[in-house]
Amino acid sequence: MKTMPLVLAGAALALGLCIPGHARVTPIVVDEIRPMAAPAGSGPGAIAYEQVAGRAFGELDPRLPVNAIIQDIDLAKGADGKVRYVASFVIFKPVDMAKASGLMWHDVPNRGRVFAFAPQERAFGDIDLASAWQGDNSGATAVRPTASVNGMQFLDLPVARRADGAPVTGEVLARIVNRSGKASQPLLVQTNPVPYKLASLDTQASRLVSRSGENQRGEVAGEVAIPATDWSWGRCAAEHPFPGTPDPTQICLKNGFDPARLYQVVFTAADFTRVRSATTSAA
């Protein structure tokens, strides 16, 4: 870990959208600095660039109106009444900041994926900042102990709990498309597992439907409710047929999936799963 130079701190503070008294970034930790290869076709006068990866540690006051609009924020505060988070970031910048153009691009990557910094922007001396914004990361975007220049971005948020420690519940909607056969299918966000804990394996407590079509006006065609007896929260395959082995992350259909239909399930989640890599430790 390294102390961030002042010239970088100014860029990284954009991560917290700091408003005095409303939100603030406390420490900023640099985890990795790595030189960048010059773009193909660059001449000898090309600006030398480097990648700087790290984490910004921020805090919010849930009592303030500008923060109170965040769902359940008051249920995630610590003993001192503040809500804390950690956001990873990566900055692409000239090694010699005297060659910087004064323009910074701020990317908020979908599911943590950082896109390449355009060669023409590097030629101008622009700076690019990519930072995490989605807190329901899992799988490839799970929270890690440190940030890296080649890794996915992650946002570490506290789990909301009621005053007595009970979990917060709410409905989650998930969809399965383009699947066939009697093998079970996982609930995914792109390629990552849905990070919400199922409240009950009883299919009576959830609702699964299939549809033959939808349009851009939100109109649904051919919706059919699948009886609770005809599906399970389970992992099934040829050697483990319906209802399969109980599994809160998989759906098994008694009659199998039809690739021509869309499947939609609504279930109650009892908590949000704090998805971390095995070596993560508190900062």
Protein Blocks (a to p, Z undefined) as FASTA:
>chain_A
ZZddfklmmmmmmmnopaehkaccfbdcdfbdcdddddehiafkbccddddddddddddd
fkbmklmmpghklmmccfkopacddddddddddfblmlpgoiacddddeehiacdddfkl
mmnopacddddfbfkbghjlpccfbdcfkbccdddddddddfkopacddddddddehiec
jbdcdddehjaccfbdcfbfcfklpccdddfbdcfkopaehiacddfklgccddddfklg
cebjadfkbccdfkbpafkbccddddddfbdcddddfkbccZZ
